[in-house]
Amino acid sequence: MVDRVVEVVRVERVVEERRVQVAVSRTPRSAREWVDVLNRLEWALGSNRMDLEDLAEIEPSLARVVAAYHARNDRLHRRQGRW
């Protein structure tokens, strides 16, 4: 047996903790903020950002939103005597 010098390369992973600011999701408060949310959803749908699984997941909620919108719209129109 012969002792030989062998070069060993070690890769070290350094983990650093940093504080960063991130946007916090909150409920829209104004009609304009709701429009922004809906515009982002429209963009995601129109730019192929969602696949069939995503669509299946949002479909029940979206159907309830549309139904609630129509119910509210109908009540307001009846109250104002437009219908």
C-alpha positions, 0 to 999 in steps of 0.5 A: 500500500502506498499513501497518496495525496488526493484532492477532495472538493467539498461543496458547502451550502450556506443558508442565510436568513433574510427579512423581506417584505411581501405583499399580504393578501387582504380582502378588497374593500372597494369596488375598484379593488374588486375589479382589480382582483377580477381583472387578475383572474381574467388575465390568469384565465386568458393567458393559459395560467390555469389548467383543468385541475385549477379550473375544476377547483375554482368552478364551484366558488366562481358559480357561487359568486356569479349566483350571488351577484345576480341575486344582489343585482335583482334585489337592488333593481326590484328595490328601485322599481326598475323591474 
